[in-house]
């Protein structure tokens, strides 16, 4: 059989699922973060695929080691957006034949224990206060053209934030035809697992000039950058989570779609550096148990109190809202 003529259209590789836990000590007061990190790269690596030439390959094990080393020496380890930018900048500056780095960080929750007898956060004790995760996706490119700066694009958000409200939600007025069996309800349980992504305006990153190419500087005048930009990432994350929870709780929801739009509007309004917001909200259905067979009304919305949680099938509502 003859070999067809082909071309390598694209290539990307790296290290996935790098587990990382960091303790940062400031005297007796400790800070902790736990990350799951993915590092991927693109560049002049074609011959490793087409010619079996490994001379252009930075081993994925080396990428893991670089991640751990940066976690030790980087001043930005506690803020995942900044750490991801620092990690990508170092890799592209160290290996000139690599032109793009893709860093994904999933941060697990650790919050300080408030000791009841002291009424203050403990200096070095923490607990897992939720299953939701802070997720960061960074792309840093060397294709800026001036040879002095890299370009960073940052998206961040929340995944697996499970929420539920037992009233304050309706679903009525939808299309009815021969396929419709769903009953319109003026009141229902609304539950979803929030997946939120917001995208910042791109940032310019100076290429480090120190011998180990480890320099990474955050702009000194952050006030000039404005509230809600990528250098205010921790503030953005806190506001976005609070907004999501507040709007979910307080909105008299006519539909998941309508509530989603209000959440996204407010996230954009509160953060000047965010260009667009995407929510993905799967329905977590709770179906009232029909008890008419024993003469009990559990189907009228105002009387429904016993439900069956149903995992599948489920609705999936998503939208992207952008700044004009």
Order of alpha helices (4+ residues) and beta strands (2+ residues): beta-beta-alpha-alpha-alpha-beta-beta-beta-beta-beta-beta-beta-alpha-alpha-alpha-beta-beta-beta-beta
